[in-house]
Amino acid sequence: MQRFSSIIGKTYSSARQATTNFDPNRMVPVVSHDGEEYSGFHQGAGEATIADLISINMPRYSIVLIDEIETSLHPRAQRRLIRDLAEIARTKLVQFILTTHSPYVLEELPPSARVYVFKEGDQKAVVPGVSPEFALSKMDEDVHPEVDVYVEDETARILLEEIMAKKALDKLARCSISAFGAASVGKALGQMVDGNRFQRPTIVALDGDQDPSPGCHILPGGDAPERVVFADLEQIGWQGIAPLINRSHADFVSAASNALTLPEHHEWIKSVADRMVIGKEEVWRAMSRVWLNECAEPDVAEDIIESLSDFLDHNVEVV
């Protein structure tokens, strides 16, 4: 009952399974909330589904398969259900195999637990360790870009968007730029690009701190985007960024200098944003724009731009 209340987000005074005179072999959940008792016939679909699921005593070492686990559940219940199942997996050594189209479910899972399965011709292909953004971009058909571009994370996505906005703005709207997660996923995607296994033109770009890999481009700078941009902007005294975010130069210098003391470069942008009371994306876009205008080489990311031009301007066919 405590698990049920936690997942649904309501306090129940009782919860049980009962049979009906219509079918003595069918169990129906019966719960009490706010002094009212009601059965699964009068519960919401999500409420009844969770009641049925958590009433099952899953034996130790079981393998449990659940199709479309998010069905009829609101986002909070989806997240709490995954956390509940993760605790069962940990304590009972139960393996759960789930299918989902939900970003909330995907975000609750570690990269090693996410596997994207898609159709490749007459066969199924599998990409393990994907980011939620990558999986959702492949499942969502609302946007129809001409080229798929995959980068490691949101930091790389924003930097590449700003590079394209400066050097090839007309091509930016014709591309879908998504984060794939770990570098190993990018290298696997690069192998697929190298083997012409995507039906739509696809470009994969690894961060600058990665070694060259088949089918992959490398973002400029020879290091992670945060390290490259922060180091170059520090050399020019952080000039030009504060006006773009409507903050004082002195405050920005203080925030950026403090961020550089953190050992994990992935935390630098958030640290600056928190101190400046501004969104991470807004501050990183401003830094990227100043870096492009004041620090970057004129031919920055030229190989990526040329590949996009080949696809978009010359109608390169993917076979």
DRENTI-120132 format. One record per residue (C-alpha): x, y, z; residue number from 1; residue in three letters. Coordinates in steps of 0.25 Angstrom, whole numbers, plus 5000, padded with zeros to 4 digits. Layout:
BEGIN
pase xx: X	yy: Y	zz: Z	resi: NUM	resn: Ala
...
//
This chain:
BEGIN
pase xx: 5000	yy: 5000	zz: 5000	resi: 1	resn: Met
pase xx: 5012	yy: 5009	zz: 5003	resi: 2	resn: Gln
pase xx: 5018	yy: 5006	zz: 4989	resi: 3	resn: Arg
pase xx: 5004	yy: 5008	zz: 4983	resi: 4	resn: Phe
pase xx: 5002	yy: 5022	zz: 4990	resi: 5	resn: Ser
pase xx: 5016	yy: 5026	zz: 4986	resi: 6	resn: Ser
pase xx: 5015	yy: 5023	zz: 4971	resi: 7	resn: Ile
pase xx: 5001	yy: 5029	zz: 4969	resi: 8	resn: Ile
pase xx: 5003	yy: 5041	zz: 4978	resi: 9	resn: Gly
pase xx: 4991	yy: 5039	zz: 4986	resi: 10	resn: Lys
pase xx: 4989	yy: 5034	zz: 5001	resi: 11	resn: Thr
pase xx: 4981	yy: 5021	zz: 5001	resi: 12	resn: Tyr
pase xx: 4976	yy: 5015	zz: 5014	resi: 13	resn: Ser
pase xx: 4975	yy: 5001	zz: 5009	resi: 14	resn: Ser
pase xx: 4978	yy: 4993	zz: 4996	resi: 15	resn: Ala
pase xx: 4975	yy: 4979	zz: 4993	resi: 16	resn: Arg
pase xx: 4971	yy: 4969	zz: 4982	resi: 17	resn: Gln
pase xx: 4957	yy: 4963	zz: 4981	resi: 18	resn: Ala
pase xx: 4949	yy: 4954	zz: 4972	resi: 19	resn: Thr
pase xx: 4935	yy: 4957	zz: 4966	resi: 20	resn: Thr
pase xx: 4922	yy: 4949	zz: 4965	resi: 21	resn: Asn
pase xx: 4923	yy: 4952	zz: 4950	resi: 22	resn: Phe
pase xx: 4936	yy: 4944	zz: 4949	resi: 23	resn: Asp
pase xx: 4942	yy: 4937	zz: 4961	resi: 24	resn: Pro
pase xx: 4955	yy: 4935	zz: 4954	resi: 25	resn: Asn
pase xx: 4958	yy: 4949	zz: 4951	resi: 26	resn: Arg
pase xx: 4965	yy: 4958	zz: 4962	resi: 27	resn: Met
pase xx: 4961	yy: 4972	zz: 4963	resi: 28	resn: Val
pase xx: 4968	yy: 4983	zz: 4971	resi: 29	resn: Pro
pase xx: 4960	yy: 4990	zz: 4982	resi: 30	resn: Val
pase xx: 4965	yy: 5002	zz: 4989	resi: 31	resn: Val
pase xx: 4961	yy: 5012	zz: 4999	resi: 32	resn: Ser
pase xx: 4964	yy: 5027	zz: 4998	resi: 33	resn: His
pase xx: 4958	yy: 5039	zz: 5005	resi: 34	resn: Asp
pase xx: 4948	yy: 5030	zz: 5012	resi: 35	resn: Gly
pase xx: 4943	yy: 5024	zz: 4999	resi: 36	resn: Glu
pase xx: 4945	yy: 5010	zz: 4995	resi: 37	resn: Glu
pase xx: 4945	yy: 5006	zz: 4980	resi: 38	resn: Tyr
pase xx: 4949	yy: 4995	zz: 4971	resi: 39	resn: Ser
pase xx: 4957	yy: 4994	zz: 4958	resi: 40	resn: Gly
pase xx: 4944	yy: 4996	zz: 4950	resi: 41	resn: Phe
pase xx: 4943	yy: 5010	zz: 4955	resi: 42	resn: His
pase xx: 4958	yy: 5014	zz: 4956	resi: 43	resn: Gln
pase xx: 4966	yy: 5021	zz: 4945	resi: 44	resn: Gly
pase xx: 4973	yy: 5012	zz: 4936	resi: 45	resn: Ala
pase xx: 4987	yy: 5016	zz: 4941	resi: 46	resn: Gly
pase xx: 4983	yy: 5014	zz: 4955	resi: 47	resn: Glu
pase xx: 4977	yy: 5000	zz: 4952	resi: 48	resn: Ala
pase xx: 4990	yy: 4996	zz: 4944	resi: 49	resn: Thr
pase xx: 4999	yy: 5000	zz: 4956	resi: 50	resn: Ile
pase xx: 4990	yy: 4993	zz: 4966	resi: 51	resn: Ala
pase xx: 4991	yy: 4980	zz: 4957	resi: 52	resn: Asp
pase xx: 5006	yy: 4981	zz: 4955	resi: 53	resn: Leu
pase xx: 5010	yy: 4983	zz: 4969	resi: 54	resn: Ile
pase xx: 5001	yy: 4973	zz: 4975	resi: 55	resn: Ser
pase xx: 5010	yy: 4962	zz: 4968	resi: 56	resn: Ile
pase xx: 5020	yy: 4956	zz: 4977	resi: 57	resn: Asn
pase xx: 5032	yy: 4955	zz: 4967	resi: 58	resn: Met
pase xx: 5041	yy: 4943	zz: 4971	resi: 59	resn: Pro
pase xx: 5056	yy: 4945	zz: 4973	resi: 60	resn: Arg
pase xx: 5064	yy: 4944	zz: 4960	resi: 61	resn: Tyr
pase xx: 5052	yy: 4946	zz: 4951	resi: 62	resn: Ser
pase xx: 5051	yy: 4952	zz: 4937	resi: 63	resn: Ile
pase xx: 5039	yy: 4961	zz: 4936	resi: 64	resn: Val
pase xx: 5035	yy: 4967	zz: 4922	resi: 65	resn: Leu
pase xx: 5026	yy: 4979	zz: 4921	resi: 66	resn: Ile
pase xx: 5021	yy: 4985	zz: 4908	resi: 67	resn: Asp
pase xx: 5018	yy: 5000	zz: 4908	resi: 68	resn: Glu
pase xx: 5020	yy: 5002	zz: 4923	resi: 69	resn: Ile
pase xx: 5016	yy: 5017	zz: 4922	resi: 70	resn: Glu
pase xx: 5002	yy: 5014	zz: 4917	resi: 71	resn: Thr
pase xx: 4991	yy: 5022	zz: 4924	resi: 72	resn: Ser
pase xx: 5001	yy: 5028	zz: 4934	resi: 73	resn: Leu
pase xx: 5004	yy: 5042	zz: 4936	resi: 74	resn: His
pase xx: 5019	yy: 5047	zz: 4936	resi: 75	resn: Pro
pase xx: 5021	yy: 5047	zz: 4951	resi: 76	resn: Arg
pase xx: 5015	yy: 5033	zz: 4953	resi: 77	resn: Ala
pase xx: 5024	yy: 5028	zz: 4941	resi: 78	resn: Gln
pase xx: 5036	yy: 5033	zz: 4948	resi: 79	resn: Arg
pase xx: 5032	yy: 5027	zz: 4962	resi: 80	resn: Arg
pase xx: 5029	yy: 5014	zz: 4956	resi: 81	resn: Leu
pase xx: 5042	yy: 5012	zz: 4949	resi: 82	resn: Ile
pase xx: 5049	yy: 5016	zz: 4963	resi: 83	resn: Arg
pase xx: 5040	yy: 5005	zz: 4970	resi: 84	resn: Asp
pase xx: 5044	yy: 4994	zz: 4959	resi: 85	resn: Leu
pase xx: 5059	yy: 4998	zz: 4960	resi: 86	resn: Ala
pase xx: 5058	yy: 4996	zz: 4975	resi: 87	resn: Glu
pase xx: 5052	yy: 4982	zz: 4973	resi: 88	resn: Ile
pase xx: 5063	yy: 4979	zz: 4963	resi: 89	resn: Ala
pase xx: 5073	yy: 4983	zz: 4973	resi: 90	resn: Arg
pase xx: 5068	yy: 4975	zz: 4985	resi: 91	resn: Thr
pase xx: 5062	yy: 4963	zz: 4978	resi: 92	resn: Lys
pase xx: 5072	yy: 4962	zz: 4966	resi: 93	resn: Leu
pase xx: 5060	yy: 4963	zz: 4956	resi: 94	resn: Val
pase xx: 5063	yy: 4967	zz: 4942	resi: 95	resn: Gln
pase xx: 5052	yy: 4976	zz: 4936	resi: 96	resn: Phe
pase xx: 5051	yy: 4977	zz: 4920	resi: 97	resn: Ile
pase xx: 5042	yy: 4989	zz: 4917	resi: 98	resn: Leu
pase xx: 5037	yy: 4995	zz: 4904	resi: 99	resn: Thr
pase xx: 5034	yy: 5010	zz: 4904	resi: 100	resn: Thr
pase xx: 5032	yy: 5022	zz: 4896	resi: 101	resn: His
pase xx: 5032	yy: 5031	zz: 4908	resi: 102	resn: Ser
pase xx: 5043	yy: 5042	zz: 4911	resi: 103	resn: Pro
pase xx: 5040	yy: 5041	zz: 4926	resi: 104	resn: Tyr
pase xx: 5043	yy: 5026	zz: 4926	resi: 105	resn: Val
pase xx: 5056	yy: 5028	zz: 4918	resi: 106	resn: Leu
pase xx: 5061	yy: 5039	zz: 4927	resi: 107	resn: Glu
pase xx: 5060	yy: 5030	zz: 4939	resi: 108	resn: Glu
pase xx: 5069	yy: 5019	zz: 4933	resi: 109	resn: Leu
pase xx: 5084	yy: 5019	zz: 4933	resi: 110	resn: Pro
pase xx: 5090	yy: 5019	zz: 4919	resi: 111	resn: Pro
pase xx: 5094	yy: 5004	zz: 4920	resi: 112	resn: Ser
pase xx: 5079	yy: 5001	zz: 4922	resi: 113	resn: Ala
pase xx: 5075	yy: 5008	zz: 4909	resi: 114	resn: Arg
pase xx: 5074	yy: 5001	zz: 4896	resi: 115	resn: Val
pase xx: 5068	yy: 5006	zz: 4883	resi: 116	resn: Tyr
pase xx: 5063	yy: 4996	zz: 4874	resi: 117	resn: Val
pase xx: 5059	yy: 5000	zz: 4859	resi: 118	resn: Phe
pase xx: 5056	yy: 4994	zz: 4846	resi: 119	resn: Lys
pase xx: 5067	yy: 4994	zz: 4836	resi: 120	resn: Glu
pase xx: 5062	yy: 4989	zz: 4823	resi: 121	resn: Gly
pase xx: 5056	yy: 4975	zz: 4826	resi: 122	resn: Asp
pase xx: 5064	yy: 4973	zz: 4839	resi: 123	resn: Gln
pase xx: 5065	yy: 4980	zz: 4853	resi: 124	resn: Lys
pase xx: 5076	yy: 4988	zz: 4857	resi: 125	resn: Ala
pase xx: 5080	yy: 4991	zz: 4872	resi: 126	resn: Val
pase xx: 5088	yy: 5003	zz: 4877	resi: 127	resn: Val
pase xx: 5091	yy: 5001	zz: 4892	resi: 128	resn: Pro
pase xx: 5093	yy: 5013	zz: 4902	resi: 129	resn: Gly
pase xx: 5086	yy: 5024	zz: 4895	resi: 130	resn: Val
pase xx: 5081	yy: 5037	zz: 4901	resi: 131	resn: Ser
pase xx: 5066	yy: 5040	zz: 4902	resi: 132	resn: Pro
pase xx: 5068	yy: 5051	zz: 4892	resi: 133	resn: Glu
pase xx: 5074	yy: 5041	zz: 4882	resi: 134	resn: Phe
pase xx: 5063	yy: 5031	zz: 4884	resi: 135	resn: Ala
pase xx: 5051	yy: 5041	zz: 4883	resi: 136	resn: Leu
pase xx: 5057	yy: 5048	zz: 4871	resi: 137	resn: Ser
pase xx: 5057	yy: 5035	zz: 4864	resi: 138	resn: Lys
pase xx: 5042	yy: 5032	zz: 4869	resi: 139	resn: Met
pase xx: 5036	yy: 5046	zz: 4866	resi: 140	resn: Asp
pase xx: 5031	yy: 5048	zz: 4852	resi: 141	resn: Glu
pase xx: 5026	yy: 5063	zz: 4854	resi: 142	resn: Asp
pase xx: 5039	yy: 5069	zz: 4848	resi: 143	resn: Val
pase xx: 5044	yy: 5064	zz: 4835	resi: 144	resn: His
pase xx: 5059	yy: 5069	zz: 4834	resi: 145	resn: Pro
pase xx: 5067	yy: 5065	zz: 4822	resi: 146	resn: Glu
pase xx: 5080	yy: 5062	zz: 4830	resi: 147	resn: Val
pase xx: 5081	yy: 5055	zz: 4843	resi: 148	resn: Asp
pase xx: 5093	yy: 5061	zz: 4851	resi: 149	resn: Val
pase xx: 5097	yy: 5054	zz: 4864	resi: 150	resn: Tyr
pase xx: 5106	yy: 5060	zz: 4875	resi: 151	resn: Val
pase xx: 5110	yy: 5055	zz: 4889	resi: 152	resn: Glu
pase xx: 5102	yy: 5064	zz: 4898	resi: 153	resn: Asp
pase xx: 5094	yy: 5077	zz: 4899	resi: 154	resn: Glu
pase xx: 5106	yy: 5085	zz: 4900	resi: 155	resn: Thr
pase xx: 5112	yy: 5080	zz: 4887	resi: 156	resn: Ala
pase xx: 5098	yy: 5082	zz: 4880	resi: 157	resn: Arg
pase xx: 5097	yy: 5097	zz: 4884	resi: 158	resn: Ile
pase xx: 5111	yy: 5099	zz: 4880	resi: 159	resn: Leu
pase xx: 5109	yy: 5093	zz: 4866	resi: 160	resn: Leu
pase xx: 5096	yy: 5100	zz: 4864	resi: 161	resn: Glu
pase xx: 5103	yy: 5113	zz: 4867	resi: 162	resn: Glu
pase xx: 5114	yy: 5110	zz: 4857	resi: 163	resn: Ile
pase xx: 5104	yy: 5106	zz: 4846	resi: 164	resn: Met
pase xx: 5096	yy: 5119	zz: 4849	resi: 165	resn: Ala
pase xx: 5109	yy: 5127	zz: 4847	resi: 166	resn: Lys
pase xx: 5114	yy: 5119	zz: 4835	resi: 167	resn: Lys
pase xx: 5102	yy: 5112	zz: 4828	resi: 168	resn: Ala
pase xx: 5089	yy: 5118	zz: 4834	resi: 169	resn: Leu
pase xx: 5081	yy: 5114	zz: 4822	resi: 170	resn: Asp
pase xx: 5085	yy: 5099	zz: 4825	resi: 171	resn: Lys
pase xx: 5082	yy: 5099	zz: 4840	resi: 172	resn: Leu
pase xx: 5067	yy: 5098	zz: 4838	resi: 173	resn: Ala
pase xx: 5068	yy: 5086	zz: 4829	resi: 174	resn: Arg
pase xx: 5076	yy: 5078	zz: 4840	resi: 175	resn: Cys
pase xx: 5072	yy: 5071	zz: 4852	resi: 176	resn: Ser
pase xx: 5083	yy: 5072	zz: 4862	resi: 177	resn: Ile
pase xx: 5081	yy: 5062	zz: 4874	resi: 178	resn: Ser
pase xx: 5090	yy: 5057	zz: 4886	resi: 179	resn: Ala
pase xx: 5093	yy: 5042	zz: 4886	resi: 180	resn: Phe
pase xx: 5100	yy: 5041	zz: 4899	resi: 181	resn: Gly
pase xx: 5113	yy: 5033	zz: 4902	resi: 182	resn: Ala
pase xx: 5124	yy: 5034	zz: 4892	resi: 183	resn: Ala
pase xx: 5123	yy: 5019	zz: 4890	resi: 184	resn: Ser
pase xx: 5109	yy: 5021	zz: 4884	resi: 185	resn: Val
pase xx: 5114	yy: 5032	zz: 4875	resi: 186	resn: Gly
pase xx: 5125	yy: 5022	zz: 4870	resi: 187	resn: Lys
pase xx: 5115	yy: 5011	zz: 4867	resi: 188	resn: Ala
pase xx: 5106	yy: 5021	zz: 4859	resi: 189	resn: Leu
pase xx: 5119	yy: 5025	zz: 4852	resi: 190	resn: Gly
pase xx: 5121	yy: 5011	zz: 4848	resi: 191	resn: Gln
pase xx: 5107	yy: 5010	zz: 4842	resi: 192	resn: Met
pase xx: 5110	yy: 5023	zz: 4835	resi: 193	resn: Val
pase xx: 5122	yy: 5017	zz: 4829	resi: 194	resn: Asp
pase xx: 5115	yy: 5005	zz: 4825	resi: 195	resn: Gly
pase xx: 5103	yy: 5013	zz: 4818	resi: 196	resn: Asn
pase xx: 5093	yy: 5007	zz: 4827	resi: 197	resn: Arg
pase xx: 5084	yy: 5019	zz: 4830	resi: 198	resn: Phe
pase xx: 5073	yy: 5022	zz: 4820	resi: 199	resn: Gln
pase xx: 5074	yy: 5037	zz: 4822	resi: 200	resn: Arg
pase xx: 5087	yy: 5045	zz: 4821	resi: 201	resn: Pro
pase xx: 5094	yy: 5045	zz: 4835	resi: 202	resn: Thr
pase xx: 5106	yy: 5052	zz: 4841	resi: 203	resn: Ile
pase xx: 5112	yy: 5048	zz: 4854	resi: 204	resn: Val
pase xx: 5121	yy: 5058	zz: 4861	resi: 205	resn: Ala
pase xx: 5129	yy: 5053	zz: 4874	resi: 206	resn: Leu
pase xx: 5135	yy: 5063	zz: 4884	resi: 207	resn: Asp
pase xx: 5149	yy: 5068	zz: 4881	resi: 208	resn: Gly
pase xx: 5155	yy: 5060	zz: 4892	resi: 209	resn: Asp
pase xx: 5151	yy: 5047	zz: 4885	resi: 210	resn: Gln
pase xx: 5161	yy: 5040	zz: 4875	resi: 211	resn: Asp
pase xx: 5157	yy: 5039	zz: 4861	resi: 212	resn: Pro
pase xx: 5147	yy: 5028	zz: 4858	resi: 213	resn: Ser
pase xx: 5141	yy: 5022	zz: 4845	resi: 214	resn: Pro
pase xx: 5129	yy: 5030	zz: 4840	resi: 215	resn: Gly
pase xx: 5131	yy: 5041	zz: 4850	resi: 216	resn: Cys
pase xx: 5135	yy: 5056	zz: 4850	resi: 217	resn: His
pase xx: 5142	yy: 5062	zz: 4861	resi: 218	resn: Ile
pase xx: 5137	yy: 5076	zz: 4867	resi: 219	resn: Leu
pase xx: 5148	yy: 5087	zz: 4867	resi: 220	resn: Pro
pase xx: 5158	yy: 5090	zz: 4878	resi: 221	resn: Gly
pase xx: 5164	yy: 5076	zz: 4881	resi: 222	resn: Gly
pase xx: 5157	yy: 5076	zz: 4895	resi: 223	resn: Asp
pase xx: 5143	yy: 5075	zz: 4901	resi: 224	resn: Ala
pase xx: 5135	yy: 5088	zz: 4896	resi: 225	resn: Pro
pase xx: 5134	yy: 5093	zz: 4910	resi: 226	resn: Glu
pase xx: 5149	yy: 5093	zz: 4912	resi: 227	resn: Arg
pase xx: 5152	yy: 5099	zz: 4898	resi: 228	resn: Val
pase xx: 5142	yy: 5111	zz: 4899	resi: 229	resn: Val
pase xx: 5145	yy: 5114	zz: 4914	resi: 230	resn: Phe
pase xx: 5160	yy: 5114	zz: 4912	resi: 231	resn: Ala
pase xx: 5160	yy: 5123	zz: 4899	resi: 232	resn: Asp
pase xx: 5150	yy: 5133	zz: 4906	resi: 233	resn: Leu
pase xx: 5158	yy: 5133	zz: 4918	resi: 234	resn: Glu
pase xx: 5170	yy: 5138	zz: 4909	resi: 235	resn: Gln
pase xx: 5162	yy: 5150	zz: 4904	resi: 236	resn: Ile
pase xx: 5157	yy: 5153	zz: 4918	resi: 237	resn: Gly
pase xx: 5143	yy: 5148	zz: 4916	resi: 238	resn: Trp
pase xx: 5140	yy: 5161	zz: 4908	resi: 239	resn: Gln
pase xx: 5127	yy: 5162	zz: 4901	resi: 240	resn: Gly
pase xx: 5119	yy: 5152	zz: 4908	resi: 241	resn: Ile
pase xx: 5112	yy: 5160	zz: 4919	resi: 242	resn: Ala
pase xx: 5104	yy: 5169	zz: 4910	resi: 243	resn: Pro
pase xx: 5098	yy: 5157	zz: 4902	resi: 244	resn: Leu
pase xx: 5092	yy: 5152	zz: 4915	resi: 245	resn: Ile
pase xx: 5089	yy: 5165	zz: 4922	resi: 246	resn: Asn
pase xx: 5098	yy: 5164	zz: 4933	resi: 247	resn: Arg
pase xx: 5110	yy: 5171	zz: 4938	resi: 248	resn: Ser
pase xx: 5124	yy: 5168	zz: 4933	resi: 249	resn: His
pase xx: 5130	yy: 5167	zz: 4947	resi: 250	resn: Ala
pase xx: 5119	yy: 5157	zz: 4952	resi: 251	resn: Asp
pase xx: 5122	yy: 5148	zz: 4939	resi: 252	resn: Phe
pase xx: 5137	yy: 5148	zz: 4941	resi: 253	resn: Val
pase xx: 5135	yy: 5144	zz: 4956	resi: 254	resn: Ser
pase xx: 5125	yy: 5133	zz: 4952	resi: 255	resn: Ala
pase xx: 5134	yy: 5128	zz: 4941	resi: 256	resn: Ala
pase xx: 5146	yy: 5128	zz: 4949	resi: 257	resn: Ser
pase xx: 5140	yy: 5120	zz: 4960	resi: 258	resn: Asn
pase xx: 5134	yy: 5110	zz: 4950	resi: 259	resn: Ala
pase xx: 5148	yy: 5107	zz: 4945	resi: 260	resn: Leu
pase xx: 5152	yy: 5102	zz: 4959	resi: 261	resn: Thr
pase xx: 5142	yy: 5091	zz: 4958	resi: 262	resn: Leu
pase xx: 5149	yy: 5078	zz: 4954	resi: 263	resn: Pro
pase xx: 5138	yy: 5073	zz: 4945	resi: 264	resn: Glu
pase xx: 5137	yy: 5082	zz: 4933	resi: 265	resn: His
pase xx: 5122	yy: 5077	zz: 4930	resi: 266	resn: His
pase xx: 5118	yy: 5085	zz: 4942	resi: 267	resn: Glu
pase xx: 5125	yy: 5098	zz: 4938	resi: 268	resn: Trp
pase xx: 5113	yy: 5104	zz: 4930	resi: 269	resn: Ile
pase xx: 5103	yy: 5100	zz: 4941	resi: 270	resn: Lys
pase xx: 5112	yy: 5107	zz: 4951	resi: 271	resn: Ser
pase xx: 5112	yy: 5120	zz: 4943	resi: 272	resn: Val
pase xx: 5097	yy: 5119	zz: 4940	resi: 273	resn: Ala
pase xx: 5094	yy: 5117	zz: 4955	resi: 274	resn: Asp
pase xx: 5102	yy: 5129	zz: 4960	resi: 275	resn: Arg
pase xx: 5097	yy: 5138	zz: 4949	resi: 276	resn: Met
pase xx: 5083	yy: 5134	zz: 4951	resi: 277	resn: Val
pase xx: 5081	yy: 5130	zz: 4936	resi: 278	resn: Ile
pase xx: 5078	yy: 5118	zz: 4928	resi: 279	resn: Gly
pase xx: 5089	yy: 5108	zz: 4924	resi: 280	resn: Lys
pase xx: 5086	yy: 5109	zz: 4910	resi: 281	resn: Glu
pase xx: 5085	yy: 5124	zz: 4909	resi: 282	resn: Glu
pase xx: 5099	yy: 5126	zz: 4916	resi: 283	resn: Val
pase xx: 5105	yy: 5115	zz: 4907	resi: 284	resn: Trp
pase xx: 5100	yy: 5121	zz: 4894	resi: 285	resn: Arg
pase xx: 5105	yy: 5134	zz: 4898	resi: 286	resn: Ala
pase xx: 5119	yy: 5128	zz: 4901	resi: 287	resn: Met
pase xx: 5119	yy: 5120	zz: 4888	resi: 288	resn: Ser
pase xx: 5115	yy: 5133	zz: 4880	resi: 289	resn: Arg
pase xx: 5126	yy: 5141	zz: 4886	resi: 290	resn: Val
pase xx: 5136	yy: 5129	zz: 4884	resi: 291	resn: Trp
pase xx: 5132	yy: 5128	zz: 4869	resi: 292	resn: Leu
pase xx: 5134	yy: 5143	zz: 4867	resi: 293	resn: Asn
pase xx: 5147	yy: 5145	zz: 4875	resi: 294	resn: Glu
pase xx: 5154	yy: 5132	zz: 4876	resi: 295	resn: Cys
pase xx: 5150	yy: 5122	zz: 4866	resi: 296	resn: Ala
pase xx: 5158	yy: 5119	zz: 4854	resi: 297	resn: Glu
pase xx: 5152	yy: 5124	zz: 4841	resi: 298	resn: Pro
pase xx: 5150	yy: 5110	zz: 4836	resi: 299	resn: Asp
pase xx: 5144	yy: 5104	zz: 4849	resi: 300	resn: Val
pase xx: 5136	yy: 5091	zz: 4846	resi: 301	resn: Ala
pase xx: 5138	yy: 5093	zz: 4832	resi: 302	resn: Glu
pase xx: 5138	yy: 5078	zz: 4829	resi: 303	resn: Asp
pase xx: 5124	yy: 5077	zz: 4836	resi: 304	resn: Ile
pase xx: 5119	yy: 5089	zz: 4828	resi: 305	resn: Ile
pase xx: 5124	yy: 5083	zz: 4815	resi: 306	resn: Glu
pase xx: 5118	yy: 5069	zz: 4818	resi: 307	resn: Ser
pase xx: 5104	yy: 5076	zz: 4820	resi: 308	resn: Leu
pase xx: 5106	yy: 5084	zz: 4807	resi: 309	resn: Ser
pase xx: 5109	yy: 5071	zz: 4800	resi: 310	resn: Asp
pase xx: 5096	yy: 5065	zz: 4805	resi: 311	resn: Phe
pase xx: 5087	yy: 5077	zz: 4804	resi: 312	resn: Leu
pase xx: 5093	yy: 5085	zz: 4792	resi: 313	resn: Asp
pase xx: 5097	yy: 5073	zz: 4783	resi: 314	resn: His
pase xx: 5086	yy: 5063	zz: 4786	resi: 315	resn: Asn
pase xx: 5096	yy: 5052	zz: 4790	resi: 316	resn: Val
pase xx: 5089	yy: 5039	zz: 4790	resi: 317	resn: Glu
pase xx: 5090	yy: 5029	zz: 4802	resi: 318	resn: Val
pase xx: 5090	yy: 5015	zz: 4797	resi: 319	resn: Val
//
